[in-house]
């Protein structure tokens, strides 16, 4: 039964750029032949109000990994980006089964994916443990190099800036392959994840692309 659940999940878990090397291991979905997400995954549902949930209050402060339980069940976070407005970047595809992909003229690629129905990997009430389960599923050897990272949380440039905590892995071209950065978080309450994968030809291009990409990515809390 556990094996079947994980095979079904493969079609929903964020997969990042193919061939990215992290800590000497390739981060790939184990079963590429697994069924793709159902069309309902990308369908916008009518917003619901969760009793006792103050969405505005959640959006108005930082969201560390320890605060995942403050999100309402069911409605996933989303990601907003205007990276195509930065010189050198262009869109490869947008909103394709939950993924936006970009490329840069210097050879860097960025994939941003929002996945739902992640229940089999969720550790109830614990976003840190849930995120580690996600990394373990993608690559059992990934946990040794995980480090805290953050992205912007909330929208509106006229409002105070807040951050949402992720876990990340970074690899250098010196270890073989391309330079790469992966950021991920599995939000336990809504059982959904955000996965960001940046791959570049070398460390110098990764450093520049990372600064540009992270400046444009905004994780948007459920309203």
GUFIVEX-610901 format. One record per residue: residue in one letter; x negated, z negated, y of N, C-alpha, C in turn. Coordinates in steps of 0.1 Angstrom, whole numbers, m for minus. Example, Ala and Ser with C-alpha at 12.3 -4.5 7.8 and 13.67 -1.06 7.14 Angstrom:
   resn     n.X     n.Z     n.Y    ca.X    ca.Z    ca.Y     c.X     c.Z     c.Y
      A    m132     m78     m57    m123     m78     m45    m132     m78     m33
      S    m128     m71     m22    m137     m71     m11    m129     m79       0
//
This chain:
   resn     n.X     n.Z     n.Y    ca.X    ca.Z    ca.Y     c.X     c.Z     c.Y
      X      m8       0     m12       0       0       0      m9       0      12
      X     m19      m8      13     m28      m9      25     m35       4      27
      X     m39      11      16     m45      24      17     m36      34      24
      X     m23      34      19     m13      44      25     m11      41      39
      X     m10      28      43      m8      25      57     m19      30      66
      X     m32      28      61     m43      32      69     m44      48      70
      X     m39      55      60     m40      69      60     m29      74      70
      X     m18      68      71      m8      72      80     m13      69      94
      X     m20      58      96     m25      54     109     m35      64     115
      X     m42      71     106     m53      80     110     m48      90     120
      X     m35      94     119     m30     104     128     m27      99     141
      X     m27      85     143     m23      79     155     m35      72     163
      X     m45      69     155     m57      62     161     m65      72     170
      X     m70      67     182     m78      75     190     m90      79     183
      X     m94      92     185    m105      97     177    m117     101     185
      X    m116     103     198    m128     105     206    m134     119     203
      X    m146     121     209    m153     134     208    m159     135     194
      X    m158     146     187    m163     148     174    m178     148     174
      X    m184     141     165    m199     142     164    m206     132     172
      X    m199     123     180    m205     113     188    m213     103     180
      X    m225     100     183    m233      91     175    m234      78     182
      X    m230      67     176    m231      54     181    m238      45     171
      X    m249      39     176    m257      30     168    m261      36     155
      X    m264      49     156    m268      56     144    m257      61     134
      X    m245      58     138    m233      62     129    m224      71     136
      X    m217      80     129    m208      89     135    m194      82     136
      X    m188      83     148    m174      77     150    m164      88     148
      X    m158      88     136    m148      98     133    m137      92     125
      X    m125      98     126    m114      93     118    m117      96     103
      X    m116      87      94    m119      89      80    m111     100      73
      X     m99     102      77     m90     111      70     m85     122      79
      X     m92     133      82     m87     143      92     m75     150      87
      X     m72     149      74     m61     156      68     m48     148      69
      X     m49     136      75     m37     128      76     m27     134      85
      X     m14     131      84      m3     137      92      m5     134     106
      X      m1     144     115      m2     142     129       9     133     134
      X       8     127     146      19     119     151      32     126     152
      X      42     120     150      55     126     151      58     129     166
      X      67     139     169      69     143     183      75     131     191
      X      81     121     185      86     110     192      75     102     199
      X      63     103     194      52      95     200      50      99     215
      X      52     112     219      49     116     232      62     117     241
      X      73     112     235      86     113     242      88     100     251
      X      91     102     263      93      91     272     107      85     269
      X     106      72     266     118      64     264     124      58     276
      X     136      55     276     142      48     288     136      34     289
      X     131      30     301     124      17     302     134       6     299
      X     129      m4     292     137     m16     289     131     m28     296
      X     139     m38     298     135     m50     304     134     m61     294
      X     122     m67     293     120     m77     283     123     m91     290
      X     132     m99     285     135    m112     291     123    m120     293
      X     121    m126     305     110    m135     307      97    m128     310
      X      97    m114     310      84    m107     313      84    m103     327
      X      74    m107     334      72    m103     349      61     m92     349
      X      65     m80     349      56     m68     349      48     m68     361
      X      54     m71     373      46     m71     385      35     m81     386
      X      38     m93     380      28    m103     380      16    m100     371
      X      19     m93     360       9     m89     350       0     m78     357
      X       6     m69     364      m1     m58     371     m10     m63     383
      X      m6     m75     388     m12     m80     400     m25     m88     398
      X     m30     m89     385     m42     m97     383     m49     m90     371
      X     m62     m95     370     m70     m89     359     m64     m92     346
      X     m68     m83     336     m63     m85     322     m75     m86     313
      X     m80     m98     311     m91    m100     301     m85     m98     287
      X     m94     m97     278     m90     m96     264     m81    m108     259
      X     m84    m120     265     m76    m132     262     m62    m132     267
      X     m59    m122     276     m46    m122     282     m36    m111     277
      X     m40    m106     265     m32     m95     260     m17     m99     257
      X     m15    m112     254      m2    m116     251       8    m116     263
      X       3    m114     275      11    m113     287      19    m100     288
      X      15     m90     280      22     m77     280      34     m78     272
      X      44     m70     276      57     m69     268      55     m61     255
      X      61     m65     245      61     m57     232      67     m43     234
      X      62     m34     227      68     m21     226      64     m10     236
      X      63     m13     248      59      m3     258      44      m2     261
      X      38       9     258      23      10     259      19      11     273
      X       6       8     275       0      11     288      m3      26     288
      X      m6      31     300     m10      45     301     m23      46     308
      X     m28      58     310     m40      61     317     m38      72     327
      X     m42      69     339     m42      80     350     m56      84     354
      X     m58      97     355     m71     101     360     m70     114     367
      X     m79     116     377     m79     129     384     m93     134     384
      X     m99     134     372    m113     138     371    m115     152     374
      X    m105     160     372    m106     175     375    m109     177     390
      X    m106     167     398    m109     169     413    m123     166     416
      X    m131     161     407    m145     159     409    m153     171     406
      X    m162     176     415    m169     188     413    m177     188     400
      X    m175     199     392    m182     201     380    m173     198     368
      X    m162     191     370    m153     187     359    m141     196     358
      X    m136     199     346    m124     207     344    m116     202     332
      X    m104     205     332     m95     200     321     m96     210     309
      X     m98     205     297     m98     212     285     m83     213     279
      X     m77     201     278     m63     200     275     m58     187     281
      X     m45     187     283     m38     175     289     m26     171     281
      X     m25     158     278     m13     153     271     m11     160     258
      X     m21     163     251     m20     169     237     m20     158     227
      X      m9     154     222      m7     143     212     m14     131     217
      X     m11     128     230     m16     115     236     m30     116     242
      X     m37     128     241     m51     129     246     m52     139     257
      X     m61     134     267     m66     143     278     m80     145     275
      X     m85     158     276     m99     160     274    m105     169     286
      X    m117     165     290    m123     171     301    m137     176     297
      X    m143     185     304    m156     190     302    m163     191     316
      X    m176     190     316    m184     191     328    m194     202     326
      X    m198     208     337    m207     220     336    m221     216     330
      X    m225     204     330    m238     200     325    m237     197     310
      X    m225     199     303    m224     197     289    m217     184     285
      X    m214     176     294    m207     163     291    m192     166     287
      X    m186     158     278    m172     159     275    m166     145     275
      X    m154     144     280    m147     131     280    m133     133     274
      X    m130     123     265    m117     123     259    m110     110     262
      X     m98     110     266     m90      98     269     m78      98     261
      X     m76      89     252     m64      89     243     m56      76     243
      X     m43      77     243     m34      66     242     m27      68     229
      X     m28      58     220     m21      59     207     m11      47     205
      X       0      50     198      10      40     196      11      37     181
      X      20      28     178      23      24     164      10      20     156
      X       2      11     163     m10       6     157      m9      m7     150
      X       4     m10     146       7     m23     140      m2     m27     129
      X      m6     m18     119     m14     m22     108     m28     m27     112
      X     m33     m25     124     m46     m30     128     m45     m42     137
      X     m32     m45     141     m31     m56     151     m33     m70     145
      X     m40     m78     151     m41     m92     149     m32     m99     159
      X     m21    m104     155     m11    m109     164     m16    m118     175
      X     m14    m115     187     m17    m124     198     m32    m124     202
      X     m40    m115     196     m54    m115     198     m60    m101     200
      X     m61     m97     213     m66     m83     216     m80     m81     212
      X     m88     m91     213    m103     m90     210    m104     m87     195
      X     m97     m94     186     m98     m92     172     m91     m79     168
      X     m80     m75     175     m73     m63     172     m83     m51     176
      X     m90     m52     187     m99     m41     191    m110     m40     181
      X    m115     m51     176    m126     m50     166    m121     m44     153
      X    m108     m46     150    m102     m40     138    m102     m25     140
      X     m99     m20     153     m98      m6     156    m112       0     154
      X    m123      m7     160    m136      m2     158    m141      m2     144
      X    m137     m12     136    m141     m13     122    m134      m1     114
      X    m122       2     117    m115      13     111    m122      26     113
      X    m126      28     126    m133      41     129    m147      41     124
      X    m154      30     124    m168      29     119    m171      15     116
      X    m173      12     103    m175      m2      98    m188      m8     104
      X    m197       1     108    m210      m5     113    m210      m6     128
      X    m199      m4     135    m198      m4     149    m199     m18     156
      X    m195     m28     149    m193     m41     155    m206     m47     161
      X    m217     m44     155    m229     m50     159    m233     m47     174
      X    m229     m36     179    m233     m32     192    m222     m33     203
      X    m211     m39     199    m200     m40     209    m204     m49     221
      X    m200     m44     233    m202     m52     245    m190     m51     254
      X    m187     m62     262    m176     m61     271    m178     m50     281
      X    m167     m44     285    m167     m34     296    m153     m35     303
      X    m152     m28     314    m139     m29     321    m136     m16     327
      X    m123     m14     329    m118      m2     337    m108      m8     348
      X    m105       1     357     m96      m3     368     m82      m5     362
      X     m75     m16     366     m61     m19     361     m51     m19     373
      X     m41     m11     371     m31     m10     381     m33       3     390
      X     m22       6     397     m23      18     406     m21      14     420
      X     m24      23     429     m22      21     443     m35      17     450
      X     m41      26     458     m53      24     465     m52      14     476
      X     m39      12     480     m37       2     491     m35     m12     486
      X     m36     m14     473     m35     m27     467     m48     m33     463
      X     m49     m46     462     m62     m52     457     m66     m46     443
      X     m79     m45     441     m84     m39     429     m85     m49     418
      X     m80     m46     406     m81     m55     394     m87     m47     383
      X     m91     m54     372     m97     m48     361     m91     m52     348
      X     m92     m43     338     m88     m46     324    m100     m46     315
      X    m101     m56     307    m113     m57     298    m112     m48     285
      X    m123     m41     282    m124     m33     270    m136     m38     262
      X    m138     m33     250    m150     m34     243    m156     m20     242
      X    m170     m20     243    m176      m7     244    m189      m6     235
      X    m192       7     232    m205      10     225    m212      21     233
      X    m225      20     234    m233      30     240    m244      34     232
      X    m248      47     231    m259      51     223    m268      60     232
      X    m281      60     229    m290      68     237    m294      81     229
      X    m298      91     236    m302     103     229    m316     101     222
      X    m323      90     226    m335      87     220    m334      83     205
      X    m321      79     202    m319      75     188    m314      86     179
      X    m314      98     185    m310     110     178    m296     114     182
      X    m293     127     183    m280     132     187    m279     131     202
      X    m266     130     207    m263     130     221    m262     116     226
      X    m263     114     239    m260     101     245    m245     100     246
      X    m240      88     243    m225      86     242    m221      72     246
      X    m208      72     251    m202      59     255    m188      59     249
      X    m184      48     242    m170      47     237    m165      34     243
      X    m153      34     249    m146      22     253    m132      22     246
      X    m128      10     242    m115      10     235    m109      m4     236
      X     m96      m4     236     m89     m17     235     m76     m14     228
      X     m73     m23     218     m60     m23     211     m52     m35     217
      X     m41     m31     224     m33     m41     230     m23     m46     219
      X     m24     m59     216     m17     m64     204      m2     m65     206
      X       2     m69     218      17     m70     220      25     m57     219
      X      21     m47     226      28     m34     224      23     m26     212
      X      12     m31     205       7     m24     193       2     m10     197
      X      m5      m8     208      m9       5     212     m24       4     217
      X     m31      15     217     m45      14     221     m49      25     231
      X     m59      22     239     m65      32     248     m80      34     243
      X     m84      46     241     m97      50     236    m103      60     245
      X    m115      57     250    m122      66     259    m136      70     253
      X    m139      82     252    m151      87     246    m158      97     255
      X    m170      94     259    m178     102     268    m191     106     260
      X    m194     119     259    m206     124     253    m213     133     262
      X    m227     132     263    m235     140     271    m248     144     264
      X    m254     155     269    m267     159     263    m278     149     263
      X    m279     141     273    m290     132     274    m286     120     283
      X    m295     110     283    m292      97     290    m289      99     305
      X    m296     108     311    m295     111     326    m281     116     329
      X    m277     126     321    m264     132     324    m253     122     320
      X    m255     114     310    m245     103     307    m243      93     318
      X    m254      89     324    m253      80     335    m245      85     347
      X    m248      98     351    m240     103     362    m225     105     358
      X    m223     111     346    m209     113     342    m201     100     340
      X    m208      90     335    m201      77     334    m196      72     347
      X    m205      72     357    m201      68     371    m189      75     376
      X    m189      89     374    m178      97     379    m165      95     371
      X    m166      94     358    m154      92     350    m148      79     352
      X    m156      68     352    m150      55     353    m144      52     367
      X    m149      59     377    m144      58     390    m130      64     391
      X    m127      74     382    m114      81     382    m104      76     373
      X    m108      68     362     m99      63     352     m92      51     357
      X     m79      51     356     m71      39     359     m61      36     347
      X     m62      24     342     m53      20     332     m40      14     338
      X     m29      20     335     m16      17     342      m8       7     333
      X      m5      m5     338       3     m14     330      18      m9     329
      X      25     m13     319      39     m10     317      47     m15     329
      X      56      m8     334      64     m12     346      77     m20     341
//
